[in-house]
Amino acid sequence: MLKKRLQSFVYALRGWQSVIQSEPNARVHLLFSIAVIAMGLGFGVSPSEWRWLVLCIALVLAAEAINTAIESIVDLVSPQQHPLAGKAKDTAAGAVLLLALGAVFIGLSIFLPYVNVWLQ
């Protein structure tokens, strides 16, 4: 049983590696996530602020992975262009965009006070 659980982690990591390698937007989200972590460490954000930042990072990266999975499934079942296939892909991408915009808002609300103090 333990071997099966460990193998599931291997599969999950392989999936995430595939997302990073195949999706330019996932790499952009990952780079921004690294930048947010660096800024959080640099500014010494509070534990409650870290919770928000980690939640935002996790949600955006997970949404990107889910979007990639949806796109792959749609491509598999509908290799030719179809309006419903496009709608499914656009809707999934829109969900990622909404989460990313929400994460930007939360990030700005956390970091702007630190930046203002740093600039003064």
C-alpha positions in Angstrom: 0.0 0.0 0.0 2.8 2.4 0.8 4.5 1.7 -2.5 1.2 2.6 -4.3 1.0 5.9 -2.4 4.6 6.7 -3.2 4.0 5.9 -6.9 1.0 8.2 -6.9 3.3 11.1 -5.9 5.7 10.1 -8.8 2.7 10.3 -11.2 1.7 13.7 -9.8 5.2 15.1 -10.1 5.4 13.8 -13.6 2.1 15.5 -14.4 3.3 18.8 -13.0 6.6 18.5 -14.9 4.6 17.9 -18.1 2.6 21.1 -17.4 5.7 23.2 -16.8 7.4 21.8 -20.0 4.5 22.2 -22.3 2.7 25.3 -21.1 4.3 28.7 -21.4 1.7 30.3 -19.1 2.4 27.7 -16.4 6.1 28.8 -16.5 5.0 32.5 -16.2 2.9 31.6 -13.2 5.7 29.6 -11.7 8.2 32.5 -12.1 5.7 34.9 -10.6 5.2 32.5 -7.7 9.0 32.4 -7.1 9.1 36.2 -7.2 6.3 36.4 -4.7 8.1 34.0 -2.3 11.3 36.0 -2.7 9.4 39.2 -1.9 7.7 37.7 1.0 11.0 36.6 2.4 12.6 39.9 1.7 9.9 42.0 3.3 9.3 39.6 6.2 5.6 39.3 5.7 3.5 38.1 8.6 2.3 34.5 9.0 -1.2 35.4 8.1 0.0 37.1 5.0 2.0 34.0 4.1 -1.2 32.0 4.3 -2.9 34.2 1.7 0.2 34.2 -0.5 0.6 30.4 -0.4 -3.1 29.9 -1.0 -3.0 32.2 -4.0 0.1 30.4 -5.4 -1.4 27.0 -4.9 -4.8 28.0 -6.5 -3.3 29.6 -9.6 -0.8 26.7 -10.2 -3.5 24.1 -9.6 -5.9 25.9 -11.9 -3.2 26.0 -14.6 -2.7 22.2 -14.2 -6.4 21.6 -14.4 -6.7 23.9 -17.5 -3.9 21.9 -19.1 -5.7 18.6 -18.3 -9.0 19.9 -19.8 -7.2 21.1 -22.9 -5.6 17.7 -23.3 -8.8 15.8 -22.9 -10.6 18.2 -25.4 -7.8 17.7 -27.9 -8.1 13.9 -27.5 -11.9 13.7 -28.0 -12.1 16.5 -30.6 -8.9 16.7 -32.6 -10.7 18.9 -35.2 -12.0 22.3 -34.3 -15.5 22.4 -32.8 -17.3 25.3 -31.1 -17.9 23.3 -28.0 -14.3 22.3 -27.8 -13.3 25.9 -28.1 -15.8 26.9 -25.4 -14.5 24.3 -23.0 -10.9 25.5 -23.5 -11.8 29.1 -23.3 -13.8 28.6 -20.1 -11.0 26.7 -18.4 -8.5 29.4 -19.4 -10.9 32.1 -18.1 -11.0 30.4 -14.7 -7.2 30.6 -14.6 -7.4 34.2 -15.5 -9.9 35.0 -12.7 -7.8 33.2 -10.1 -4.6 35.0 -11.3 -6.3 38.4 -11.2 -7.6 37.7 -7.7 -4.1 36.6 -6.7 -2.7 39.9 -8.1 -5.2 41.8 -6.1 -4.3 40.0 -2.9 -0.6 40.3 -3.6 -0.8 44.0 -4.1 -2.9 44.5 -1.0 -0.1 42.6 1.0 3.0 44.1 -0.7 2.0 47.7 -1.4 2.3 48.7 2.3 5.7 47.1 2.5 6.8 48.8 -0.7 5.6 52.2 0.6 7.6 51.8 3.8 10.7 50.7 1.8 10.4 53.7 -0.5 10.3 56.1 2.4 
